[in-house]
Each structure stands twice: as structure tokens, then as C-alpha cells.
């Protein structure tokens, strides 16, 4: 996984690019009608139910826009929220608050939706050893915050990007000439490049699971679109020699059944790509 330093850098890039995109050469709406020295106060009003996420990020945005802005946090990331809650107050330059408003709301609405979905999955899996993972099916340029939201909601992160884990999926295997060749070439590549990366290999059938197990060095086998019976057989076949992950069509309705198969992980792209933003507003006080 990426380091805390790398994550901080990614978030800084998100803020800088979002402000560049949204503000450009100036927030002319505010500049036109609000005096430069005007001060005010606004509240983050919750108009939905779920898990709150993005409070820490909002503080980073406000600080980036204007370090003199002051936040009074009434809630924190990971708190359960309901309609009418006030997450925080922010006070200071009225122009600065308005300049930050849209980025804060866009981020927090989406992050809270993802955290809420992750919390639903993690709550379903309580009592099982199985953990819920996200995927790389993220919004381009926004991945760091979406994966942060998964963690806030109680889920775990899969690899962050292509550079922090090896994942040999169907196309890699087919292009490489088969499972064994793909694994062999990968192990040699990592040794030649002196890279310490975990190897995950996708299996599309029980026979492919058997072939993967003939090679050493595989950290996790991804059971792609396996039914429940075949998942149980695969877990028994693997017998703890590496970790197991179920993927493909995992939903809130069927996640528990895969957990009952005793896989170590379940990954779901829907954790991120199929959520609907929660309703939050920044209102002047």
C-alpha cells in the first residue's frame, strides 16, 4: 500500500487541481458583491442519513484557501449522522468560505456516500473473518479520497494503484501465455527490479486454482465470479496456503453467503462506483 506521505501528496494534488478547475482567475460572483474584508460564519448541515466522511479533508481545503479560517467541529469522520445534524462551523473571510464551499461539499457528499456503503458491508460481515475491500474502479483524479472514505466506513483498501501490488488478471494471463508463465515471469521481474510487491492472481475456475497452487510466491488468489459451491471447494483446496478473495457481482444481498464460504476478502467495485451522493449543505449562519 502507499505510504502516509504519498497519500498526503495525492490529497494535496486533488485540492490544488480542484481549486484550479473551479476558481480559475477568481470567484467573480463573490468578488462582485462581497467586500474583501467581510467576515461570516457557515455551518455544514446534514440533510441525509449515513456515515459522515470528509471532515478532515474539509479542514485541509479551508486551510489551503485561507489559513485564517477557523473550524469548530461538532462531529468527526466515521460518526453516524442524521437529518438536521450540524457537522461543523467555519468562520472567517466570507469570500474564502464561498471559494471553498463547492469543493468541500462535492467531496464530503461523495465520501459520506462511500463510507455509508462500506459501513453497510462491514456491518453485514461482523462475526465472519471476511473483510470487505474496494477496487481501482474509482473516479479519475479522486481516488485517494474515495479510498479514504472506504476506510472511514469500516472497509479495507485493495491496492491503491498499479504500482503498489501485482495483480495478474485474465488479460495478463492470456497475454503472458498462461497462468504458470505469468507467475514465473512476474517473480523473475520482481527479483530483477528488486521490488517487494505482493502477487495476486485471478482464477476463473477450480482448475486454474489448482494451477496457481503449483507456483510459489502467490499472496492471494482472486476467485472471479465463482458460485458459492465452487468458492467453498476453492477455499478447501487452497487450505490456507495463501489468502482468498471473492470478486465479481458481490452485493449487499449476497456478501454474507460468500463470507460463509470462509474467504478472507470480498472485493466490490460497487463500494465506490455505484453510490449516490448524500445530501449536505453549507449554509450561512
SULLINQUI-V16330 format. One record per run of one state. SS is the DSSP state (h for helix, s for strand, l for the rest). FROM is the first residue (numbers start at 1). LEN is the number of residues. Records with the same first field share a line. If there is no record, write none. Layout:
SS = FROM-LEN, FROM-LEN
//
This chain:
l = 1-3, 24-4, 34-5, 47-3, 52-3, 66-4, 74-6, 82-4, 125-6, 134-9, 153-3, 157-9, 169-1, 177-2, 194-5, 204-2, 213-7, 225-3, 239-4, 248-7, 260-5, 268-2, 274-6, 285-1
h = 4-20, 28-6, 55-11, 94-31, 143-10, 170-7, 179-15, 206-7, 228-11, 255-5, 270-4
s = 39-8, 50-2, 70-4, 80-2, 86-8, 131-3, 156-1, 166-3, 199-5, 220-5, 243-5, 265-3, 280-5
//
